[in-house]
Amino acid sequence: MQLYDYTVERIDGTHQSMSTYAGKVLLVVNTASRCGYTPQYQGLQELYDAYQPDGLLVLGFPCNQFGAQEPGSNEDIQSFCELNYHVTFPMFAKVDVNGTEAHPVYEYLKAHVDGETGNGADIQWNFTKFLISRDGSVIKRYEPAVTPSDLRADIEQMLGAS
């Protein structure tokens, strides 16, 4: 299977094919509302605002697997993101990213990342980021301490490669 073969549940409960995002550069992030990295929502929104016209989409997948830092319902998460960080990029229903209940998109991302970033390694914490090319290739994995602003050069390179 390829990334675009999967279906995801949006935060509002509707289902969507990942194929909707074919031809876009994607930044896929597992998020949490009560994490030390939660302020990265602001940086993610800034990236989305700056580069969305050029073809970047940020996709947020809330996850409660790390320190129970995302305990709310999907509705609570959506409200938190909108009120506190004015998030307008697509958000999805809460998922697991590791273990037997890991969402298939995350299993795919972990198994297909290129380079020296721990191909297949479990995600260690919230706000791990995956950069996906327009053709659906997983280009790079960034650990949580890498801030959204640190990704600008890589994103610009991906957007310019079209």
C-alpha positions in Angstrom: 0.0 0.0 0.0 0.9 3.6 -0.4 0.2 6.6 1.9 -2.6 7.7 -0.4 -4.4 4.3 -0.1 -5.4 5.0 3.6 -8.5 6.6 5.0 -8.4 8.8 8.0 -11.1 10.1 10.4 -11.2 13.9 10.6 -11.7 15.5 14.0 -15.4 16.1 13.1 -15.9 12.4 12.6 -16.1 12.4 8.8 -13.8 10.0 6.9 -11.4 11.1 4.2 -9.1 9.4 1.9 -5.4 10.4 2.1 -5.6 10.5 -1.7 -7.2 13.9 -1.2 -3.7 15.2 -0.4 -1.9 13.8 -3.5 0.3 16.4 -5.1 0.7 18.4 -1.9 3.8 18.5 0.4 2.6 17.2 3.8 3.8 17.8 7.3 2.2 15.1 9.5 2.4 15.7 13.3 1.2 13.8 16.3 -0.1 16.5 18.7 -1.2 17.0 22.3 -2.8 19.8 24.2 -1.1 19.4 27.5 2.5 18.9 26.5 5.6 21.0 26.9 5.7 21.1 23.1 2.0 22.2 22.7 3.2 25.8 21.8 4.4 24.3 18.6 0.8 24.5 17.4 1.6 28.2 16.8 4.6 27.5 14.7 2.8 24.8 12.7 0.0 27.3 12.0 2.6 29.8 10.9 4.1 27.3 8.5 0.6 26.5 7.2 -0.2 30.1 6.7 3.1 30.9 4.9 3.3 27.9 2.6 -0.2 26.6 2.1 -0.6 28.7 -1.0 2.5 26.9 -2.5 1.1 23.5 -1.7 2.0 22.7 1.9 -0.6 21.0 4.2 0.0 20.4 7.9 -2.0 17.5 9.2 -2.5 17.2 13.0 -3.2 13.8 14.6 -3.9 14.1 18.3 -2.4 11.3 20.4 -2.8 10.4 24.1 -0.1 7.8 24.3 2.6 10.0 25.9 2.0 11.0 29.5 -1.8 11.1 28.9 -1.3 14.7 27.5 -4.3 14.6 25.2 -7.1 13.3 27.4 -10.0 15.3 25.9 -12.6 14.3 23.3 -12.1 15.2 19.6 -14.5 18.1 20.2 -12.4 19.3 23.2 -9.2 19.1 21.1 -10.7 21.0 18.2 -12.0 23.7 20.5 -8.7 24.0 22.3 -6.7 24.3 19.0 -9.1 26.9 17.6 -9.3 29.0 20.7 -5.7 28.9 21.8 -3.7 28.6 18.6 -6.2 29.6 15.9 -5.5 26.3 14.1 -7.0 26.1 10.6 -5.0 23.2 9.2 -6.7 19.8 9.0 -7.0 18.0 12.3 -7.9 14.4 12.7 -9.5 12.1 15.3 -7.3 11.0 18.2 -5.0 8.1 17.2 -2.4 5.8 18.6 1.0 6.1 16.9 2.7 3.1 18.4 1.7 -0.4 19.5 -1.0 -2.9 18.3 -3.6 -0.1 18.0 -1.3 2.3 16.0 -3.1 3.9 13.1 -2.1 2.5 9.7 -0.9 5.9 8.5 1.6 6.0 11.4 2.7 2.4 10.7 3.3 3.4 7.1 5.2 6.6 8.1 7.5 4.8 10.5 8.2 2.0 8.1 8.9 4.2 5.0 11.0 7.1 6.3 14.2 7.7 4.4 17.6 8.5 5.7 19.1 8.2 9.1 16.0 9.0 11.2 15.3 5.6 12.7 13.4 3.8 9.9 10.6 1.9 11.6 11.4 3.2 15.1 8.6 3.9 17.5 7.6 7.5 18.0 9.1 8.7 21.3 6.8 11.7 22.2 4.3 14.2 21.0 5.1 16.5 18.1 7.1 14.1 16.1 6.9 15.4 12.5 7.1 13.6 9.1 7.7 15.5 5.9 6.1 13.9 2.8 6.8 14.8 -0.8 4.1 15.6 -3.4 4.4 12.0 -4.6 3.7 10.6 -1.2 7.3 9.6 -0.3 8.2 10.0 3.4 11.3 12.3 3.1 12.3 13.0 6.7 11.3 12.4 10.3 11.9 15.2 12.9 11.9 14.5 16.6 9.8 16.7 18.9 12.5 19.2 19.9 12.8 20.2 16.3 10.7 23.3 16.1 8.4 24.1 13.2 10.6 27.1 12.2 13.5 24.7 11.9 11.7 23.0 9.1 11.4 26.0 6.8 14.5 25.3 4.6 13.4 21.6 4.1 9.8 22.7 3.3 11.0 25.4 0.9 13.2 22.8 -0.8 10.3 20.4 -1.2 7.9 23.1 -2.5 10.6 24.2 -5.0 11.1 20.7 -6.2 7.7 20.6 -7.9 
